[in-house]
Amino acid sequence: MKRHFKIIALTGLLFIFRIGNALAQNPIIQTIYTADPAPMVYKDTLFLYTGHDEDRATWFVMKDWHVYSTTDMVNWTDRGARLSLNDFKWASKDAWAGQCIERNGKFYWYVPVNAKNGGMSIGVAVGDSPTGPFKDALGKPMITGGWGYIDPTVFIDTDGQAYLYWGNPHLYYVKLNKDMTSYDPSVGIVKVPLTEEAFKLRVINAHKTFKWASSINGTDAHTVNNTADKRSYWYVAATDKTTGKKVIGVGVGDRAIGPFTDVLGKPLITEHTDGQILNPTVIWDAEKQPWLTWQNGKWQAILNADMMSYDKTIGIMETPVDQQEMVSKKIGATVNATEKRMTTYEEGPWFYKRKGLYYLLYPAGGVPEHLAYSTSTSPIGPWKYRDTIMKVIGKGGAFTNHPGLVDYKGKTYLFYHNGALPGGGGFDRSVCVDEVTFDADGAIKRVEPTEGLKNGLGTLDPYQKVRAATIAREQGIETSQDSVSGQGVYVTRIKNNGYVKVRNIDLRKGPRSFVANVAAVKPARIEIHADELDGPLIGNCDVRNTGGINKWSLITTKIKKMTGVHDIYLVFKGEGDELFNFSWWQFR
């Protein structure tokens, strides 16, 4: 069976982009759009599990998950699409952000998908190696819950207890059993409190908005966007410093996260506000008239067009019996809405532990997302908000982000995604990586997105077979996956002047020859350049007709003597856009 991974047509724009960024490493995968990176270290190799954004998507259209690997952090080997929606017979769509982990020689890949008869659910696939093959471990979802049951992150603590966290806009966890495919029923699904202390209020300068308030409860609030004037209004429970009573204040701003201005200079609602939770909520009736409700819908007032006052001729009234069901449903419908997300936690949690401290990383809101983190001395909290890790990515960013933090060979790396590849954006994203460092107290130092890692973690041995899909940078190629011929993932649809760059090749005393495994029906050529795309030409390898585009044969050429460590560019020459197929190469 063959799978072609195609994403970007070679246009003049793409050519200029890649030539101009020949030294750039980020995004680290250029042959397809990738998203939601999940790194895993196994033995001496770092495996990277990613989602796959389909070409020219206008939504999160994702059908499979891919695997890449590296031993040096600069050359990435494409291992192909190792799991897809088709592997879950109960799944219908949405192959979104997942994570893989090893336990007792088995590899468990937790993924969220939309079930045919159950909404968003979390499934688990199992394999005998980091690249599978993987199969559905249960034949059904492991966890079902519908809306927001996405983005699982998995972690095994030093005492052997495994945890699975997930959720948007709420955060949940379970304690996994040792079989890694079920969870402790006595604990069940735990909903993590999204408190201000744990995840910080989303509203900018929330505590400085109302001078008349001694305090506010920023998680007991509702932010609404008014389509009439295209402004945002924040209704929030507060305590009046003069009276000491609980009240409801209102602020107005240009964005859902503020900052907001207190135009009234006093509370909006001061009556019938006794109780721990006021739950101020704006609902619209069938005539599109906004109502402010509180005390979980017990009380209501008709808002005027300014959204900061109410109809005094009617005043505040108790919700009539015949309206209670309608009001209750409308309030309930806001639970998962953006307007009820009062802390910065958005989605995509990532679990990490360092020196006894537990870290929870997450995309933080609103949209566009930045990356933030909270810490705890326990794997189940309570959590304490710490700081932003990465600000909203400006040029070349996507409106989402997704963290993956991992230690590898003495360093720590943050994986994330942007929209920097040509044609990329919010629904066509690309995975990147940068190094992370810590302060003495365990705080993560702010990470600025870069063009990529300048230094690798070692060298690549060219005297062993090197997969053609081992790539640091490329232009004008695609990859394909063939499970029938045994070639695995190979380079295909090679265009004239396309190339594959491989970094930090240790030539040692110098090779004598170059050999490659190719399949072709017309003549072409592989030019071997050192250090630069137009650097010294150390070899010219002619590609001949092998008898078919799927008929593989070895080709070879002599190499000019060169010693030491160099970057190597394999530059492809020929007529047309599909020169030949290319499986592996080797110096001898």
C-alpha positions in Angstrom: 0.0 0.0 0.0 1.3 3.5 -0.9 0.6 6.7 0.8 1.7 10.0 -0.7 2.4 12.9 1.6 1.8 16.0 -0.5 1.4 19.5 0.7 3.0 22.3 -1.2 3.3 22.9 -4.9 6.7 24.2 -6.0 5.9 27.8 -7.0 8.2 30.7 -7.5 7.2 32.0 -4.0 8.2 28.7 -2.4 11.5 28.5 -4.2 12.4 32.0 -3.1 11.3 31.2 0.5 13.4 28.1 0.8 16.5 29.5 -0.9 16.3 32.5 1.4 16.0 30.2 4.4 18.4 27.5 3.4 20.1 27.9 6.8 16.9 27.9 8.8 15.8 24.8 10.7 12.3 25.8 11.7 9.8 24.5 10.8 11.6 21.2 11.2 9.2 19.3 8.9 8.7 20.9 5.5 7.2 18.1 3.3 3.7 18.3 4.9 1.8 20.5 7.3 2.2 19.2 10.8 0.7 20.3 14.2 0.4 19.4 17.9 3.9 18.0 18.4 4.4 15.2 21.0 8.0 14.2 21.6 9.0 10.9 23.3 12.5 9.7 24.1 13.1 6.0 23.8 16.7 4.7 24.3 19.0 7.0 22.3 16.3 8.3 19.9 13.8 11.1 20.1 10.5 10.2 18.4 8.2 13.0 17.4 4.4 12.3 17.0 2.4 14.9 15.1 -1.0 15.6 13.7 -1.3 16.3 10.0 -3.2 19.3 8.6 -4.7 18.6 5.2 -3.8 20.9 2.3 -5.7 24.2 1.9 -7.9 23.4 4.9 -10.4 25.9 6.2 -10.9 24.0 9.4 -8.9 21.5 11.5 -9.2 18.8 8.8 -6.9 16.0 10.1 -7.1 12.3 9.1 -3.9 10.7 10.4 -0.9 11.0 12.7 2.8 10.9 11.6 6.0 9.9 13.3 9.5 11.4 12.9 12.8 10.5 14.6 16.2 12.1 15.3 19.3 11.3 17.2 20.9 14.8 16.8 17.9 17.2 16.8 18.7 18.6 13.4 18.2 15.7 11.0 14.7 14.3 11.0 13.8 10.9 9.6 10.2 10.6 8.2 8.7 7.4 9.5 5.4 8.0 7.8 1.7 8.0 8.8 1.7 5.4 11.5 -1.9 5.8 12.7 -5.1 7.0 11.1 -8.8 7.4 11.6 -9.3 4.1 9.7 -7.5 2.3 12.5 -10.4 3.1 14.8 -13.6 1.6 13.4 -15.7 3.6 15.7 -14.2 7.0 14.6 -15.7 9.4 12.1 -13.3 12.4 11.9 -10.9 14.8 13.7 -7.5 13.1 14.2 -6.4 15.8 16.6 -3.6 16.2 19.2 -2.3 13.0 20.8 0.7 11.6 22.7 2.6 8.3 22.8 4.4 6.8 25.8 6.3 3.5 26.4 5.6 1.1 29.3 7.0 -2.4 29.7 8.0 -2.6 26.1 4.7 -1.5 24.7 3.9 1.8 23.2 0.5 3.5 23.9 -0.7 6.3 21.7 -3.6 8.3 23.1 -5.5 10.3 20.5 -8.8 12.3 20.5 -11.3 11.6 17.7 -14.9 12.3 17.0 -16.8 9.0 17.5 -19.6 8.0 15.2 -22.1 7.9 18.0 -20.5 9.7 20.9 -18.9 13.0 20.0 -15.3 13.7 21.0 -13.7 10.8 22.7 -10.2 9.5 23.6 -8.9 6.3 22.1 -5.7 4.4 22.6 -3.7 2.5 20.1 -0.9 0.1 21.1 2.3 -1.1 19.3 5.4 -3.1 19.9 7.8 -0.3 18.7 7.8 3.5 18.7 6.7 3.4 15.0 4.2 0.6 15.4 2.4 -0.9 13.7 -0.3 0.4 16.0 -3.7 -1.1 16.5 -6.8 0.0 18.4 -6.3 -1.5 21.9 -9.9 -1.6 22.9 -12.1 -1.5 19.8 -14.0 1.4 21.4 -13.2 4.7 23.1 -11.3 4.6 26.4 -12.9 7.9 27.5 -16.1 9.5 26.2 -17.5 12.9 27.1 -18.3 14.8 23.9 -17.4 18.5 23.7 -13.9 19.4 24.6 -12.6 15.8 25.3 -9.5 16.5 23.2 -5.7 16.9 23.5 -4.6 14.1 25.9 -1.2 14.2 27.6 0.1 11.1 29.4 2.7 10.9 32.1 4.1 8.0 34.3 5.4 9.1 37.6 8.5 7.7 39.4 6.2 5.6 41.6 4.7 3.9 38.6 1.3 5.7 38.6 0.3 7.0 35.2 -1.9 10.0 34.6 -3.9 11.2 31.6 -4.8 14.9 31.4 -7.0 16.4 28.7 -9.6 19.1 27.9 -10.9 22.2 26.2 -12.1 24.5 27.8 -12.2 22.4 31.0 -9.3 20.4 32.3 -9.7 16.7 33.4 -7.5 13.8 34.5 -7.7 10.1 35.3 -5.4 7.8 37.1 -4.5 5.1 34.5 -4.4 1.5 35.6 -1.2 -0.4 34.9 -2.7 -1.9 31.7 -2.6 1.8 30.4 -6.0 1.2 28.6 -8.3 1.7 31.6 -8.5 4.0 34.6 -9.1 3.8 38.3 -12.9 3.7 38.7 -12.7 4.7 42.4 -11.2 8.0 41.4 -13.0 8.3 38.0 -12.7 11.4 35.9 -11.6 14.4 37.9 -12.4 17.9 36.8 -9.5 20.3 37.8 -10.7 23.6 39.3 -9.7 26.4 37.0 -9.0 28.9 39.7 -7.3 32.3 39.4 -4.3 31.0 41.5 -3.9 28.0 39.4 -4.2 29.4 35.9 -4.4 33.2 36.1 -7.4 35.3 35.1 -7.7 35.8 31.4 -9.0 39.4 31.6 -6.1 41.9 31.5 -5.8 44.1 34.6 -9.0 42.5 36.0 -8.4 43.6 39.6 -7.7 47.2 38.6 -10.9 47.7 36.6 -13.4 48.8 39.3 -12.1 51.4 41.8 -15.3 51.0 43.9 -14.6 47.3 44.4 -12.6 45.9 47.3 -12.3 42.6 45.4 -13.7 40.7 42.4 -14.3 37.1 41.7 -12.9 36.9 38.1 -14.0 33.3 37.6 -17.6 34.2 38.5 -18.2 36.3 35.3 -19.3 36.4 31.7 -17.7 38.2 28.8 -20.0 38.8 25.7 -19.3 40.3 22.3 -22.1 42.6 21.3 -22.6 42.4 17.5 -24.4 45.8 17.5 -21.4 47.9 18.4 -18.7 45.2 18.0 -17.5 45.7 21.6 -17.0 43.3 24.5 -18.8 43.5 27.8 -17.6 41.9 31.1 -20.1 41.1 33.8 -18.4 40.1 37.0 -19.1 39.4 40.6 -17.5 41.9 43.0 -17.6 43.2 46.5 -18.5 46.9 47.0 -15.9 48.5 49.3 -18.4 50.9 50.7 -21.3 48.6 51.5 -19.4 45.3 51.8 -22.1 43.7 49.7 -21.7 41.3 46.8 -22.7 43.1 43.5 -22.2 42.8 39.8 -20.1 45.2 37.9 -19.8 45.7 34.1 -16.8 46.8 32.0 -16.5 47.6 28.3 -13.5 47.0 26.0 -12.4 46.2 22.5 -11.4 42.6 23.1 -12.9 39.7 25.0 -9.8 39.6 27.3 -9.9 43.3 28.0 -8.6 45.5 29.3 -12.1 46.8 30.3 -13.2 50.3 31.3 -15.6 51.0 34.1 -17.8 53.5 32.4 -20.5 53.5 35.1 -18.1 54.1 38.0 -20.4 52.0 40.2 -22.0 48.5 40.3 -24.6 47.6 37.7 -26.6 45.2 40.0 -26.9 45.6 43.7 -30.1 43.6 44.5 -30.7 39.9 45.1 -26.9 39.2 45.0 -26.6 37.1 48.2 -24.9 33.7 47.7 -21.5 32.3 47.0 -21.8 32.1 43.2 -23.8 34.8 41.3 -23.0 33.3 37.8 -23.9 36.5 35.9 -24.8 35.4 32.4 -26.2 37.3 29.4 -28.7 35.5 27.3 -30.6 36.5 24.2 -34.3 35.8 23.6 -36.0 34.9 20.3 -36.3 38.7 19.5 -32.5 39.1 20.1 -33.1 41.1 23.2 -30.3 40.6 25.7 -31.1 39.8 29.3 -28.7 39.7 32.3 -29.4 36.8 34.6 -27.8 35.9 37.9 -28.1 33.5 40.8 -28.1 30.7 38.1 -31.1 32.3 36.3 -33.3 33.1 39.3 -33.1 36.8 38.7 -33.1 38.7 35.5 -33.1 42.2 34.0 -33.6 43.4 30.4 -30.5 45.1 29.2 -30.7 48.3 27.3 -28.9 48.9 24.0 -25.8 50.2 25.8 -25.4 46.8 27.6 -24.5 48.7 30.7 -27.9 49.6 32.0 -31.3 47.8 32.3 -34.9 48.7 31.7 -35.9 50.5 35.0 -39.6 50.6 34.0 -39.6 46.8 34.4 -36.7 46.6 36.8 -35.3 43.4 38.3 -37.6 40.5 38.3 -37.6 36.9 39.4 -37.7 34.6 36.4 -41.3 33.4 35.7 -41.9 29.7 36.0 -42.8 29.3 32.3 -39.4 30.8 31.4 -37.2 28.9 33.8 -36.5 25.9 31.6 -35.6 28.2 28.6 -33.3 30.4 30.8 -31.7 27.3 32.3 -30.9 25.8 28.9 -29.4 29.1 27.6 -27.2 29.4 30.7 -26.1 25.8 30.4 -25.2 26.4 26.7 -22.6 29.0 27.8 -20.6 26.5 29.9 -18.3 25.6 27.1 -18.4 28.9 25.3 -15.5 31.2 24.9 -17.3 33.9 26.9 -17.2 31.7 30.0 -13.4 30.9 29.9 -12.3 33.1 32.7 -8.7 31.8 33.3 -5.9 31.6 30.7 -6.1 27.8 30.4 -7.4 27.1 26.9 -6.5 23.5 25.8 -3.7 21.2 24.9 -2.1 20.4 28.3 1.4 18.9 28.4 2.7 17.1 31.5 6.4 17.3 32.5 8.4 16.7 35.7 11.8 18.1 36.7 13.6 17.8 40.1 10.4 16.8 42.0 8.4 19.7 40.5 5.4 18.9 38.3 4.8 21.2 35.3 1.6 21.6 33.3 2.1 23.5 30.1 -0.8 24.7 27.9 -1.9 27.0 25.2 -3.3 30.0 27.0 -6.0 32.4 25.8 -7.8 33.9 24.4 -7.1 33.5 20.7 -4.5 33.9 19.3 -2.9 31.6 21.9 0.3 31.9 23.8 2.0 29.2 25.8 2.0 29.3 29.6 2.6 26.9 32.5 1.6 26.1 36.1 3.5 24.0 38.6 2.7 21.8 41.6 4.4 19.6 44.1 1.9 16.9 43.3 0.8 15.3 40.0 -2.8 16.1 40.8 -2.3 19.7 42.0 -3.2 22.1 43.5 -1.6 24.1 40.6 0.0 27.5 40.8 0.3 29.7 37.8 3.8 30.6 37.0 4.3 32.5 33.7 4.2 32.8 30.0 6.7 30.5 28.2 6.2 31.8 24.6 4.2 34.9 23.6 1.8 34.9 20.7 3.9 34.3 17.6 3.5 37.3 15.3 4.8 37.0 11.8 4.4 33.4 10.6 2.3 32.4 13.6 -0.9 30.4 13.8 -3.8 31.4 16.0 -3.3 28.1 18.0 -0.2 26.7 19.5 0.6 23.4 21.3 3.6 22.7 23.6 5.6 19.5 24.0 8.5 19.7 26.5 11.1 17.0 26.7 14.6 16.3 28.1 17.1 14.8 25.6 20.8 14.2 25.9 21.3 16.7 28.7 19.2 19.5 27.2 15.5 20.5 27.3 13.5 21.3 24.2 10.2 23.0 23.6 8.2 21.8 20.6 5.5 24.0 19.2 3.8 24.9 16.0 3.4 27.9 13.8 2.1 28.7 10.3 5.3 29.7 8.7 5.5 27.4 5.7 4.2 28.8 2.4 0.5 28.5 2.3 0.4 28.0 6.0 -1.7 29.6 8.7 -4.2 28.7 11.3 -5.4 25.5 9.7 -2.1 24.6 7.9 0.5 24.5 10.7 4.1 23.4 11.0 6.1 22.0 13.9 9.1 23.8 15.3 11.6 23.3 18.2 13.8 25.5 20.4 15.9 24.9 23.4 14.6 25.7 27.0 16.5 26.7 30.1 15.5 27.1 33.7 16.1 29.5 36.6 17.4 28.2 39.9 13.9 28.0 41.3 12.7 25.9 38.4 11.0 28.7 36.5 11.1 28.2 32.7 12.9 31.0 31.0 10.9 32.8 28.3 11.4 31.2 24.8 11.6 33.3 21.7 10.9 31.5 18.5 14.0 31.2 16.4 14.9 30.0 12.9 15.9 26.8 14.5 18.7 25.0 16.4 22.1 26.1 15.3 24.0 23.2 16.8 23.1 19.5 16.6 23.8 16.8 19.2 26.4 14.9 17.4 27.1 13.8 13.9 25.5 11.5 11.3 27.4 8.4 10.1 27.2 8.4 6.3 28.9 5.0 6.1 25.7 3.4 7.3 22.6 3.5 5.1 20.9 6.9 5.5 17.2 7.1 4.6 16.6 9.6 1.8 13.7 10.9 4.0 16.3 11.9 6.7 16.1 15.6 6.2 17.3 18.8 7.8 16.0 21.0 5.0 14.5 20.3 1.6 13.0 21.8 -1.5 11.0 20.4 -4.3 10.4 16.9 -3.0 7.6 14.9 -1.4 7.7 11.7 0.6 5.7 8.5 0.0 5.1 5.4 2.1 5.2 1.9 0.6 4.5 -1.1 2.9 4.5 -3.6 0.0 8.0 -3.2 -1.5 9.7 -2.9 1.8 11.2 0.5 0.9 9.2 2.2 3.8 9.2 6.0 3.5 11.0 7.3 0.5 11.5 10.6 -1.4 9.4 11.0 -4.5 8.0 13.5 -7.0 11.4 15.1 -7.2 11.6 18.3 -9.1 14.5 19.7 -11.1 16.7 21.8 -8.7 15.1 20.2 -5.7 17.4 19.2 -2.9 17.7 17.4 0.4 20.1 18.9 3.0 21.6 16.7 5.7 23.6 18.3 8.5 26.8 17.4 10.4 27.9 14.5 8.2 31.1 13.0 9.6 33.2 12.1 6.6 36.1 11.1 8.8 39.1 10.4 6.5 37.0 10.8 3.5 34.7 8.5 1.4 35.7 7.0 -2.0 32.3 6.5 -3.4 28.6 7.3 -3.1 25.8 4.8 -3.6 22.0 5.4 -3.7 18.9 3.2 -4.1 16.6 4.7 -6.8 13.8 3.8 -9.1 13.5 5.7 -12.4 12.2 5.6 -16.0 14.3 8.5 -17.4 17.8 9.8 -16.9 18.5 12.3 -14.1 21.4 13.3 -11.8 22.2 13.7 -8.1 24.8 16.4 -7.5 26.5 16.1 -4.1 27.6 19.5 -2.7 29.3 20.2 0.6 28.4 22.9 3.1 26.3 25.1 0.8 23.6 24.6 -1.8 26.1 25.8 -4.4 29.1 24.7 -2.4 32.0 22.4 -3.6 30.8 19.7 -5.9 32.3 16.4 -4.5 30.3 14.0 -6.6 28.0 13.6 -9.7 25.8 10.5 -9.6 23.9 9.6 -12.8 20.4 8.2 -12.4 19.5 5.7 -15.2 16.3 4.0 -16.2 15.9 1.1 -13.8 12.9 -0.4 -15.6 10.1 1.3 -13.8 9.3 3.9 -11.2 8.9 1.1 -8.7 11.8 -1.0 -9.9 14.7 -0.3 -7.4 18.4 -0.4 -8.3 21.7 0.8 -6.9 23.6 3.6 -8.6 27.1 4.7 -7.6 29.8 7.4 -8.3 33.2 8.3 -7.2 33.6 11.1 -4.5 36.3 13.8 -4.4 38.2 13.4 -1.2 36.9 15.5 1.6 37.4 14.9 5.3 35.9 16.2 8.5 32.3 17.2 9.4 30.2 18.9 6.7 26.6 19.6 5.7 25.7 17.7 2.6 23.3 18.8 -0.1 21.9 16.2 -2.5 20.7 18.4 -5.4 18.5 16.8 -8.1 18.8 17.6 -11.8 16.7 16.5 -14.7 13.7 17.3 -17.0 10.2 17.5 -15.5 8.7 17.4 -12.1 8.9 13.7 -11.3 12.5 12.8 -11.8 12.8 9.5 -9.9 12.1 7.8 -6.5 14.9 7.8 -3.9 15.0 5.3 -1.0 18.4 5.6 0.7 22.0 6.6 0.2 25.5 5.8 1.7 29.1 6.8 1.4 31.7 4.0 1.0 
